[in-house]
């Protein structure tokens, strides 16, 4: 009898232990007692460093983003790449774009190439870990062949557009419609920013809370063409320049939709378990020559940072960013540790309890303790870009900008003492220049040829020949 009681007691204890194990939050590599979060990953397009309220914008209002920053952490040393396609490829692969040929320019509407299909992407890793995956908004890493598109790359659901620089009201690119739901083109009326907010809120409302969600919400705002509904333009009637007025209106319209996404999380009772991470894909546009529909003069404000989109200087890739997760990220924190967009892949997958060894070796590192606790970043190097005509790299405080093509140009900056790159120290520190050039050459030795170049050459050769007239 005693033996039977002991067996029953042991069995009861084992059942209780099993129940507690199932009920307990799942542990992650970054935080031993953290549950697997719903990940709401929001990306703006060409937003200037100062063009957000909490960075002191004198004329643009972003109350929802400001609130997320105040109740979470401002990531003040967050780096992207200088352009759109490379950044989107980097965040989805955890690998620098020079490794697979997407380091030069962006995929044009006529481009037939895309992110190689042998790259293992973030949504695939998260799906393997049990996540539901959705992308709402801009894709821009391959559109010509269906194999490059979101539903074929690990996303359960897609709504948005595949290329770039669409009209915000007609959803067309050079007169061709580009608006999709999953793998089917759709015709819908409305301002694209509002439509994307509608869809993101719907995805959240309809989601099964028992399953973790990865929602990649990629706005096209405030990328050119600068267009906004009249109600938003009227809010900025005091801005004289019409392009700056529209640009400001576009950011506020996006901010309103982000507020709707947060409200949807609250309504679905997902907010306490939701990590929201927001950043721009690159710096604000300062050189109109690199954007087809941009006005003759720049409208974005990168504040004290040098230059902007497309540039290897800080204004091209040090971008506005924040993270928010109630109870997991300290409210009002300012994180100064280095973070690169390639770090999001291993950070998110570690939080998800997934594997990071299924694909090719990652360039990203897990920076969760830096984001959540402000601990020193494991990242000590920033690769801005490596391509045949130019490269830039940072190691510690030292940054090299190198244009090896003739006429050659070499610049060296100490970002700890000179964060706005005003003083070139190359002549004073030739040993440091040589050290960083050696590192650039080491990376360039494994660089894949840029896919943009042969297609650009082929397109040029197909242009009509302009013969001289008599």
VENJO-V35986 format. One record per residue. N is the residue number from 1. SS is DSSP state (@ for helix, = for strand, . for the rest). PHI is phi in whole degrees, -180 to 180 (NA if undefined). NEAR is the number of other C-alpha atoms within 12 Angstrom. Layout:
# VENJO-V35986
n->(N	N)
ss->(SS	SS)
phi->(PHI	PHI)
near->(NEAR	NEAR)
This chain:
# VENJO-V35986
n->(1	2	3	4	5	6	7	8	9	10	11	12	13	14	15	16	17	18	19	20	21	22	23	24	25	26	27	28	29	30	31	32	33	34	35	36	37	38	39	40	41	42	43	44	45	46	47	48	49	50	51	52	53	54	55	56	57	58	59	60	61	62	63	64	65	66	67	68	69	70	71	72	73	74	75	76	77	78	79	80	81	82	83	84	85	86	87	88	89	90	91	92	93	94	95	96	97	98	99	100	101	102	103	104	105	106	107	108	109	110	111	112	113	114	115	116	117	118	119	120	121	122	123	124	125	126	127	128	129	130	131	132	133	134	135	136	137	138	139	140	141	142	143	144	145	146	147	148	149	150	151	152	153	154	155	156	157	158	159	160	161	162	163	164	165	166	167	168	169	170	171	172	173	174	175	176	177	178	179	180	181	182	183	184	185	186	187	188	189	190	191	192	193	194	195	196	197	198	199	200	201	202	203	204	205	206	207	208	209	210	211	212	213	214	215	216	217	218	219	220	221	222	223	224	225	226	227	228	229	230	231	232	233	234	235	236	237	238	239	240	241	242	243	244	245	246	247	248	249	250	251	252	253	254	255	256	257	258	259	260	261	262	263	264	265	266	267	268	269	270	271	272	273	274	275	276	277	278	279	280	281	282	283	284	285	286	287	288	289	290	291	292	293	294	295	296	297	298	299	300	301	302	303	304	305	306	307	308	309	310	311	312	313	314	315	316	317	318	319	320	321	322	323	324	325	326	327	328	329	330	331	332	333	334	335	336	337	338	339	340	341	342	343	344	345	346	347	348	349	350	351	352	353	354	355	356	357	358	359	360	361	362	363	364	365	366	367	368	369	370	371	372	373	374	375	376	377	378	379	380	381	382	383	384	385	386	387	388	389	390	391	392	393	394	395	396	397	398	399	400	401	402	403	404	405	406	407	408	409	410	411	412	413	414	415	416	417	418	419	420	421	422	423	424	425	426	427	428	429	430	431	432	433	434	435	436	437	438	439	440	441	442	443	444	445	446	447	448	449	450	451	452	453	454	455	456	457	458	459	460	461	462	463	464	465	466	467	468	469	470)
ss->(.	@	@	@	@	@	@	@	@	@	@	@	@	@	@	@	@	@	@	@	@	@	@	.	.	.	.	.	.	.	.	.	.	.	.	.	.	=	=	=	=	=	=	=	.	.	.	.	.	.	.	.	@	@	@	.	.	.	.	.	.	.	@	@	@	@	@	@	@	@	.	.	=	=	=	.	.	=	=	.	.	.	.	@	@	@	@	@	@	@	@	@	@	.	.	.	@	@	@	.	.	.	.	.	.	.	.	.	.	.	.	.	.	.	.	.	.	.	.	.	.	@	@	@	@	@	@	@	.	.	.	=	=	=	=	=	=	=	.	.	.	.	.	.	.	@	@	@	.	@	@	@	.	.	.	.	=	=	=	=	=	.	.	.	.	.	.	.	.	.	.	=	=	.	.	=	=	.	.	=	=	.	.	=	=	.	.	.	.	.	.	@	@	@	@	@	@	@	@	@	@	@	@	@	@	@	.	.	.	.	.	.	=	=	=	=	=	=	.	.	.	.	.	.	.	.	.	.	.	@	@	@	@	@	@	.	.	.	.	.	.	@	@	@	@	@	@	@	@	@	@	@	@	@	@	@	@	@	@	@	@	@	@	@	@	@	@	.	.	.	@	@	@	=	=	=	=	=	=	=	.	.	.	.	.	.	.	@	@	@	.	.	.	.	.	.	.	.	.	.	.	.	.	.	.	.	.	.	.	.	.	.	.	@	@	@	@	=	.	.	=	=	=	=	.	.	.	.	.	.	.	.	=	=	=	.	.	.	=	=	.	.	@	@	@	@	@	@	@	@	@	@	.	.	.	.	.	.	.	.	.	.	.	.	.	.	.	@	@	@	@	@	@	.	.	.	.	.	.	.	=	=	=	=	=	=	=	.	.	=	=	=	=	=	=	.	.	=	=	=	=	=	=	.	.	.	.	.	=	=	=	=	=	=	.	.	.	.	.	.	.	.	.	.	.	.	.	.	.	@	@	@	@	@	@	@	@	@	@	@	@	@	@	@	.	.	.	.	.	.	@	@	@	@	@	@	@	@	@	@	@	.	.	.	.	.	.	.	.	.)
phi->(NA	-60	-64	-65	-63	-62	-66	-64	-63	-63	-63	-63	-63	-65	-63	-63	-63	-64	-62	-65	-65	-71	-80	-71	-61	-77	-76	-130	-66	-85	-152	-61	-110	-89	-74	-69	-85	-72	-110	-108	-106	-110	-126	-94	-126	68	-83	-69	-56	-89	-86	-155	-56	-74	-99	85	-57	-77	-141	-109	-106	-136	-62	-73	-66	-62	-67	-61	-68	-66	-96	-140	-125	-84	-96	-87	-126	-96	-117	-108	-103	-74	-138	-66	-55	-59	-64	-66	-68	-65	-70	-86	-105	72	-133	-67	-61	-66	-76	-134	88	-110	-83	-109	57	-127	-73	-75	-59	-86	-69	-104	-96	-165	-59	-52	-77	-89	-87	-88	-100	-53	-63	-66	-66	-73	-62	-60	-84	103	-85	-88	-125	-144	-122	-125	124	-83	-102	61	-130	138	-136	-66	-111	-55	-65	-87	-86	-57	-67	-92	-120	111	-95	-71	-144	-138	-147	150	-135	-98	-104	-149	58	-75	-71	-70	-108	-91	60	-116	-120	43	83	-106	-61	-145	-143	-133	-124	56	-101	-116	-70	-134	-110	-139	-91	134	-75	-57	-61	-68	-62	-67	-64	-56	-68	-61	-64	-65	-56	-67	-62	-87	-78	-74	-64	-73	-111	-66	-118	-112	-113	-100	-105	-111	-71	-90	-77	-102	-60	-64	-73	-82	-139	-153	-63	-57	-61	-81	-61	-65	-67	-118	-60	-76	-86	-71	-70	-65	-72	-65	-62	-66	-60	-62	-62	-65	-68	-67	-61	-64	-60	-61	-70	-64	-61	-66	-64	-63	-63	-64	-63	-62	-64	-85	59	-108	-61	-68	-114	-114	-91	-106	-123	-122	-161	-87	-78	-166	-71	-68	-71	-116	-110	-60	-66	-94	-134	-63	-101	-74	-72	-68	-124	-71	-119	-77	-124	-96	63	-80	-71	-79	63	-167	-45	84	-97	-86	-80	-59	-64	-80	-137	-86	-120	-65	-159	-153	-137	-145	-153	-53	83	-113	-121	-62	-66	77	-77	-121	-99	-102	-68	-68	-137	-116	-58	-67	-75	-68	-57	-66	-68	-64	-67	-65	-62	-80	75	-97	-106	-111	-109	-80	-108	-77	-57	-85	-91	-77	-129	-72	-114	-62	-68	-70	-67	-86	-123	74	-70	-55	-75	-72	-86	-120	-131	-120	-99	-77	-175	-133	-145	-57	-96	-164	-156	-150	-149	-124	-132	64	-90	-94	-126	-111	-115	-131	-117	-73	-70	-70	-75	-65	-140	-131	-130	-131	-130	-103	-72	-68	-98	-140	-66	-104	55	-97	-125	-80	-108	-59	-67	-85	-131	-62	-64	-67	-59	-62	-62	-73	-64	-62	-67	-59	-63	-62	-72	-64	-65	-111	-71	-80	-60	-61	-71	-66	-63	-62	-69	-66	-64	-63	-63	-66	-67	-86	-66	-59	-78	-96	-81	-66	-84	-72)
near->(7	8	9	10	11	12	13	14	14	14	14	14	14	14	14	15	14	13	12	13	13	12	13	16	20	24	21	26	25	31	28	18	16	30	30	40	44	41	43	41	44	44	43	45	48	54	50	48	45	35	41	43	27	30	30	20	23	18	27	39	31	31	23	29	43	34	25	36	36	26	24	33	42	40	43	30	37	44	46	52	52	46	45	48	43	46	53	47	44	44	45	45	46	40	42	44	48	38	34	33	36	41	43	40	34	42	37	33	31	23	31	27	33	41	46	27	24	16	31	32	42	50	44	34	36	41	29	23	28	24	34	36	39	43	44	45	46	41	47	42	47	37	33	21	20	21	21	30	36	42	29	24	38	32	34	29	33	38	42	48	46	45	38	44	41	39	32	38	25	24	36	28	25	19	12	20	27	36	37	33	28	26	26	20	19	19	21	22	17	19	30	42	44	36	33	42	39	29	34	42	30	25	32	40	24	19	27	16	25	20	24	33	42	45	46	46	46	46	48	46	46	46	51	37	34	34	36	36	27	16	16	26	28	19	23	29	20	17	20	15	19	23	29	36	31	37	45	46	38	47	50	39	42	45	38	26	35	41	28	28	39	36	23	27	33	19	19	24	19	32	29	25	30	37	42	43	43	40	47	50	52	47	47	48	46	34	26	24	16	24	27	21	23	27	25	17	19	30	36	45	37	36	30	21	31	31	32	40	46	39	35	39	43	45	44	43	48	50	49	49	48	46	45	43	39	26	20	33	37	27	26	25	28	30	32	25	32	38	47	46	53	41	39	43	45	42	44	50	43	35	42	42	30	29	28	36	19	21	22	18	19	31	32	38	33	34	38	43	29	35	45	37	28	30	22	20	29	23	30	22	30	44	48	46	45	43	39	27	24	33	40	42	45	38	28	23	23	34	44	46	37	36	25	21	13	11	10	13	20	29	35	37	35	28	27	16	16	20	25	24	27	19	18	25	24	25	16	14	20	17	16	27	31	21	21	34	32	18	26	35	22	14	26	30	16	19	26	23	23	31	34	33	25	17	24	23	14	15	17	13	12	11	10	8	8	8	6	5	4	3)
